[in-house]
Amino acid sequence: MKDVESYLALSATRLAPKTVDAYRRDLADVSDFLHGSPGNATADELAGYVASLRARGLAATTIARRIAALRSFYRHQMLIGARTDNPAADLDLPRRAKTLPRTLSPGEVERLIEAATGTTPRALRDRALIELLYGAGLRVSEAIGLDKAAVDLDGRLVRAFGKGSKERVVPLGRRALGAVALYVREIRPRFDRGKGRGIVFLNARGTPLSRVGAWGIIKRATRLAGLTKHVTPHTLRHTFATHLLEGGADLRAVQEMLGHADLATTQLYTHVDRDYLRTVHKTYHPRA
């Protein structure tokens, strides 16, 4: 299926590798259903394919991504003159339930960080990671892929490379800066065995900390803190955004720090509980 491979090759120049891999799987699934390349598929055939996805019980997010992959593929086909229409344009997207991000309260964050407190190299590394995830709102992939050159301790900044290798600069607060500085300057050299490739966070073998390793650190701290919530590295990113917005931060500034391409994505973090809204109304409205 040269048409699909051509599309994926072009996509690899402008999309994140994980997105291209997902589209590759999606288009392969379509091809299996059609018993051939989707290049010549009709709108009716694609509607049948989407119906089969619903019959298989696939999640709405998965179906939406499959449709997105098809629409993108046919836009490419039209661009190169292989088609004059986009048969996926009118496919109905499934309704996606809006789920609020899971967050921690300031007190719960303090408990989590304190649970990672210790004097061993491992404990100091773990605290630096947790402080960074909460203090800068990094994705776990950004944190474990962070290069030493991207951490500006004097400027109190961290340069993260997000989706699509887009760079953004996020300031570091005093506590996060202190934990990261201590780890980078004094603790990391104890882990370094010349195999770390300049990556900030290393494991006991001296190689870059893995995603599984980072999740394990959060899981262990959550258990030691006695928290009953399911906490992941992404929970700390959600919490970072929520606490900034509840503290009065500008939405677009938070968007910039999170590295969101679409402001609507950031707006998901503007949820606050009703008690908080009542408190704000009571405090600031002249007739409350």
Phi, psi and omega in degrees: 000082184295328181295321179292314181297323177297317179297315182294323179297318178291320180298326182297341181275347184226350180245159178295146181306320181294325178292318179296318178298320179296317178295325178298314178295320181297313182289331175293322179294319177298316181298321178297319180294319184275351184059039179165183181296143177284358185304326183253014184292150177263168179298323179294320179295321179290324176297322176295323179295314180297322177297323179293327178295318178295321180295330179281354177077024180292151180295151180302323180295322179292315180298318180299320180291323178298318179294320178298320179297317179296314180299318179295319180299316182286332173296322176294318179299320178291323181297322182268001177085011180282337178218159177250358182220166175243097184293349180265357187299325185259011178294137182282124176283139178290150177287129181256125179294133179278114180252132179285141179298142176284130182228168175248155173281162177305322179295321179292324177296317179300317179298319181296315181293318179296330179294337179265007181284139178179179182250355179283155177305319181297315181296319180292325175294314182298319180295319179299319180295314182295317178299322181289317180299318179279322185284336181238355178066030182286150168289154182298324179295325179290320182293313183284344178263006185292129178268148180304324180293342181274354180256109180260093183292323180290321179275355181057045182226156171228135179258116182250147176248111185265209183297137182072019180059028179280130182271142173217156181247128181236131178288153178250132176286173185301314184290316179296318180299316181298316181293318181290319180298315179299317181294311185296317186279324188244328187263317182305320179303335179287332178274333190291123176237023179080009181245007186275352177056028178079005179286141184295304187266119182244156175265185184296339180272357179086007178259162182305137177300136181272168176300318178298320179297319179295318177298321179297322179297315179294319180297317180294316179295322179298317179295315181294330179282348181073024179279138180267348179286154173278109185249131177233170175305325181289335176300322180290327175294315177301317183294320176306310182293316183296316181294325176297313183292320178292336177276358176104010181294149177292137184300319182290329176293319178294320176304315181297317181291327178280338181079029178279133177285329185245127180299331181299328178294318180293327182297341177298335182275000183277005178293139174218154183284165186293326179297320179295318179297319179297320180296316179297315181297316181295325184282322191250339182280131186295339181245020181283000000 
